[in-house]
């Protein structure tokens, strides 16, 4: 298992000394990107459309998404 994690550049095995190469946040982001790519052709809008069909978004969640979009539009 460690060998596979090293191949995915998550860990590095340097002669028996194992080092972490990515933070938990980076790992979770990569996992999310991989999920979107595999299941929704990399499309966040497709994912959100599928997700919101099953679960209604709260006003708070909608506002959070709007803020995220605005942040990316500005940056």
C-alpha positions in Angstrom: 0.0 0.0 0.0 2.8 2.4 0.8 4.3 1.8 -2.6 1.0 2.9 -4.3 0.9 6.0 -2.1 4.4 6.8 -3.1 3.5 6.3 -6.8 0.7 8.8 -6.3 3.1 11.4 -4.8 1.4 11.4 -1.4 4.4 9.9 0.4 8.1 9.5 -0.3 10.1 6.5 0.9 13.7 7.5 1.2 15.6 4.4 2.2 13.1 3.5 4.9 12.3 7.1 5.9 8.8 8.0 4.9 7.9 11.6 4.3 4.6 13.2 3.7 4.5 15.1 0.4 1.1 16.8 0.6 -1.1 18.2 3.3 -4.4 16.8 4.2 -6.1 19.8 2.5 -4.1 19.1 -0.7 -5.0 15.4 -0.5 -8.7 16.1 0.0 -8.7 18.6 -2.9 -7.0 16.0 -5.2 -9.6 13.4 -4.1 -12.4 15.8 -4.9 -10.9 16.6 -8.3 -10.5 12.9 -9.1 -14.1 12.2 -8.1 -15.4 15.0 -10.3 -13.3 13.8 -13.2 -14.4 10.1 -12.9 -18.1 10.7 -12.3 -19.0 14.1 -13.8 -16.4 14.6 -16.6 -14.6 17.1 -14.4 -17.7 19.4 -14.3 -18.5 21.1 -11.0 -21.9 22.4 -12.3 -22.9 18.8 -13.3 -22.0 17.6 -9.8 -24.0 20.4 -8.1 -27.0 19.8 -10.4 -27.0 16.1 -9.5 -26.4 16.8 -5.9 -29.2 19.4 -5.6 -31.7 17.1 -7.2 -31.5 14.8 -4.2 -31.0 17.3 -1.5 -32.3 20.8 -1.4 -29.7 23.4 -0.6 -30.3 25.6 2.4 -30.2 29.4 2.0 -26.9 29.4 4.0 -25.4 26.9 1.5 -26.6 28.9 -1.5 -25.0 32.0 0.0 -21.7 30.2 0.6 -21.6 29.0 -3.0 -22.4 32.5 -4.2 -19.5 33.9 -2.1 -17.1 31.2 -3.5 -18.1 32.1 -7.1 -17.6 35.8 -6.4 -14.2 35.1 -4.9 -13.1 33.3 -8.1 -14.6 35.9 -10.4 -12.6 38.6 -8.6 -9.4 36.6 -8.4 
